[in-house]
Amino acid sequence: MMKKTGEKIEQLFLKQSDKTHIQLLRYTFVGAFAFSIDYGLLYIFTEFANFHYLLSAAFSFSCGLIVNYFLSILWIFTTHKFINKRLEFLFFAMIGIIGLGMNEIFIWFFTEKISFHYMISKLFSTFFVYLWNFFARKYLLFGSFTK
């Protein structure tokens, strides 16, 4: 029983995998870490640097994007469509820029139209952008849905 559990943990967290459910689980951990950076910087830029919340959201999202990229290529996605890492990062960033646009729209909408605090709006935005980022990167950049 213990050996089987150890093997499962190793498969989920240590061995390379191109299975979507394992990658999604790992992407959730990576996304949570990148989100903590994004969310923390959003607050710091807005409250302490006195940036407008949408400008803060763009800066903080970009920092999270960089962290997400490096952790994604190191731990999640084993199949690469591009040999050139600069080109790969460019496509990764382009998907992220679409995610940033979605992020800005959702934060603006929930803050300005629904009257949520910008930090609460960010939480709603994160769910939708998370799904977009994972599936776009999985399908368009690092592999396919077939596994």
C-alpha positions in Angstrom: 0.0 0.0 0.0 2.8 2.5 1.0 4.8 1.6 -2.1 1.7 2.2 -4.4 1.1 5.6 -2.8 4.8 6.5 -3.2 4.6 5.5 -6.9 1.5 7.7 -7.4 3.1 10.7 -5.7 6.2 10.2 -7.8 4.1 9.9 -11.0 2.1 13.0 -10.1 4.9 15.3 -9.0 8.3 13.9 -10.1 8.3 12.0 -13.3 7.9 13.8 -16.6 4.4 13.3 -18.0 2.5 14.5 -21.1 -0.9 13.4 -19.6 -3.3 16.3 -19.4 -4.7 15.5 -16.0 -1.2 15.4 -14.5 -0.1 18.6 -16.3 -3.3 20.3 -15.2 -2.6 19.3 -11.5 1.0 20.6 -11.8 -0.2 23.7 -13.6 -2.5 24.4 -10.7 0.5 24.4 -8.3 2.6 26.5 -10.6 -0.4 28.8 -11.2 -1.0 29.2 -7.5 2.6 30.2 -6.9 2.6 32.6 -9.9 -0.8 33.9 -8.7 0.6 34.6 -5.2 3.3 36.8 -6.9 0.8 38.4 -9.2 -1.7 39.1 -6.4 0.9 40.3 -3.9 2.4 42.7 -6.4 -1.0 44.0 -7.5 -1.6 45.0 -3.9 1.8 46.5 -3.4 1.8 48.5 -6.7 -1.7 49.8 -6.1 -1.5 50.5 -2.3 2.1 51.5 -1.8 3.3 52.7 -5.2 -0.1 54.4 -5.9 -0.4 53.0 -9.4 -3.9 52.8 -10.9 -5.2 49.3 -10.2 -5.4 48.4 -13.9 -1.7 49.5 -14.4 -0.8 47.5 -11.3 -2.7 44.5 -12.7 -0.7 44.6 -15.9 2.7 44.9 -14.1 1.9 42.2 -11.6 0.4 39.9 -14.2 3.6 40.2 -16.3 5.8 39.2 -13.3 3.5 36.2 -12.7 3.8 35.3 -16.4 7.6 35.1 -16.2 7.5 32.9 -13.2 4.8 30.7 -14.8 6.9 30.2 -17.9 10.0 29.0 -16.2 8.2 26.7 -13.9 6.1 25.4 -16.7 9.0 24.4 -19.0 10.9 22.9 -16.1 8.1 20.9 -14.5 4.9 20.6 -16.5 5.3 20.6 -20.3 7.8 18.0 -21.6 6.8 18.3 -25.3 8.1 21.4 -27.1 7.0 22.5 -30.5 9.8 25.0 -30.8 13.5 24.4 -30.5 14.2 28.1 -30.3 13.5 29.1 -26.6 13.1 32.7 -27.5 10.4 31.9 -30.0 8.8 29.5 -27.5 8.7 32.3 -24.9 7.3 34.7 -27.4 4.3 32.4 -28.1 4.0 31.7 -24.4 3.9 35.5 -23.8 1.4 36.0 -26.6 -1.0 33.6 -25.0 -0.3 35.4 -21.7 -1.0 38.8 -23.4 -4.4 37.5 -24.4 -4.8 36.4 -20.8 -3.7 39.8 -19.7 -6.4 41.4 -21.8 -9.0 39.1 -20.3 -7.6 39.9 -16.9 -7.9 43.6 -17.4 -11.4 43.3 -18.8 -12.6 41.1 -15.9 -11.0 43.3 -13.2 -12.4 46.4 -14.8 -15.9 44.9 -15.2 -16.1 43.5 -11.7 -14.6 46.7 -10.1 -16.4 49.4 -12.1 -19.7 47.7 -13.0 -20.3 45.4 -10.1 -18.5 47.6 -7.5 -16.3 44.8 -6.1 -13.0 45.8 -4.6 -10.2 45.4 -7.2 -8.6 42.6 -5.2 -11.9 40.6 -5.2 -12.2 41.3 -8.9 -8.8 39.8 -9.4 -10.0 36.6 -7.8 -12.8 36.2 -10.3 -10.5 37.1 -13.2 -8.0 34.5 -12.1 -10.3 31.5 -12.6 -11.1 32.4 -16.3 -7.6 33.4 -17.2 -6.2 30.2 -15.6 -8.3 28.0 -17.8 -7.4 30.0 -20.9 -3.7 30.0 -20.2 -3.5 26.3 -19.5 -5.5 24.9 -22.4 -4.1 27.4 -24.9 -0.5 26.6 -23.9 -1.1 22.9 -23.8 -2.8 22.8 -27.2 -1.0 25.6 -29.1 2.4 25.5 -27.6 3.4 22.3 -25.8 1.4 19.5 -27.3 -2.2 18.4 -27.8 -5.3 17.2 -26.0 -4.8 13.7 -27.2 -3.0 12.5 -24.0 
